[in-house]
Amino acid sequence: MMNEMNNNEHSLVVDTKYNIGDKVWFIDDNQVMQLDITGFSVQVKEAETVVTYTLHYGMTRPEENLFPTKEELLNSL
């Protein structure tokens, strides 16, 4: 979404690794799981940007704990 901005406003673009509807792999309670992303939130701090995804059943996971394939998840262990 593009907004016109005056000189007193700042703009920030955050590129997320995943989109709503993407299937991701993760570990929950020592079990490998795959769920769809249903939403995400972005928290911007001075030195970092944290992206947290919401999955089905209300689960939330930070971006670094999600993987696009089961193989990538297992290789990360």
MOGIKA-V234900 format. One record per residue. PHI is phi in radians with two decimals (* if undefined). BURIAL is b if it has 24 or more other ideal C-beta (glycine too) atoms within 12 Angstrom, else e. Layout:
PHI;BURIAL / PHI;BURIAL
This chain:
*;e / -1.81;e / -2.13;e / -1.30;e / -2.21;e / -1.53;e / -1.16;e / -1.58;e / -1.79;e / -2.02;e / -2.09;e / -2.41;e / -2.00;e / -2.01;e / -1.62;e / -1.68;e / -1.29;e / -2.20;b / -2.03;e / -1.04;e / 1.72;e / -1.15;e / -1.61;e / -2.30;b / -1.92;b / -2.82;b / -1.93;e / -2.36;e / 0.91;e / 1.10;e / -2.15;e / -1.34;e / -2.31;e / -2.31;e / -2.46;b / -1.48;e / -1.40;b / -1.94;e / -3.10;e / -2.74;b / -2.30;e / -2.19;e / -2.03;e / -1.86;e / -1.99;e / -0.96;e / -1.91;e / -2.68;e / -2.11;e / -1.98;e / -1.87;b / -2.08;b / -1.81;b / -1.77;e / -1.95;b / -0.92;e / 1.21;e / 1.36;e / -1.15;b / -2.19;b / -2.54;b / -1.24;b / -0.92;b / -1.22;e / -1.74;b / -2.01;b / -2.39;b / -1.31;e / -2.35;e / -1.11;e / -1.06;e / -1.12;e / -1.07;b / -1.11;e / -1.19;e / -1.40;e / -1.38;e
